[in-house]
Amino acid sequence: MLNNSILYDLTIYREEFTLGHGHAACLLVHGLGCGPIQMRELAEDLREWGFTARGILLPGHCGNTDGLALSTLHDWSEKVEAEYRQLKREYKEVVVIGFSLGALLTLQLALHHPIEKIILMGTPLFLIREYLPVNTLIGFCKIFLKKVKTWKKRCYIESEAHTGYLHQPINSHYPLQTLHEIKQIIKTVKPRLKDIKSAALVIHSKKDMIAAPASARYVIKHLGSTNKRLAWLKRSHHLIMYDDEKDVVFEAIKEFLNPFATD
């Protein structure tokens, strides 16, 4: 029987994991305010498809707001870089899969490494300002505000390790400095997409209320790769790994990774 409880224990959200012993590896990079648990269901499928799935925790996440405020883009990038390098020492092929902030960090990593394949989900290259007015807040409210209130959302995870509802995001407020860091990574990767040659799968929902759908169109148009695909979702919102079309998301990923899979 499924456990429909709310998963409040933050240690569950923070647990890094490595699943499977495949011949190729996938590095999973979660979104802002959450942790490795956000990628757990996908990781279990990746293991079934013959991959090693590595879920990491970005510095400052899954704790209190002060911890997030003390972490920087450099900290996040350094963590992703270190994990990728470690996997490359063990595996010939490493795929990097990022969601939201994790997608931006994946693009940044691909600027410096010839990654075989990248998968970008809900890439927030353009933000819907009614919900997250980053430029306005940073430009005019920096002196007066330290934190920006966000919304609480429940999403259901059905995993062999943890089954129940997650709170998304973990923090009820984002530090303004954190939003500034996101703005900086967008500023870094956006003009250099043409330099990224990795094969890419971009998955985005037309109803995403955080990352504007224009983000996906821009990424596909400007990526320097000759092998790039765009998979549109019609009914989902931002958290596409848990929404009504999550099976579509997972199937698109499986198809894209098929040359690496063993089944």
URJOQUI-V92993 format. One record per helix or strand. SS is the DSSP state (H for helix, E for strand). FROM is the first residue (numbers start at 1). LEN is the number of residues. If there is no record, write none. Layout:
BEGIN
[[SS | FROM | LEN] [SS | FROM | LEN]]
END
This chain:
BEGIN
[[E | 6 | 1] [H | 10 | 5] [E | 17 | 3] [E | 24 | 6] [H | 36 | 13] [E | 51 | 5] [H | 65 | 6] [H | 73 | 18] [E | 93 | 7] [H | 101 | 10] [E | 117 | 5] [E | 127 | 1] [H | 134 | 8] [E | 147 | 3] [E | 153 | 6] [E | 163 | 6] [E | 173 | 3] [H | 176 | 15] [H | 193 | 3] [E | 199 | 7] [E | 211 | 1] [H | 214 | 9] [E | 228 | 6] [H | 246 | 15]]
END
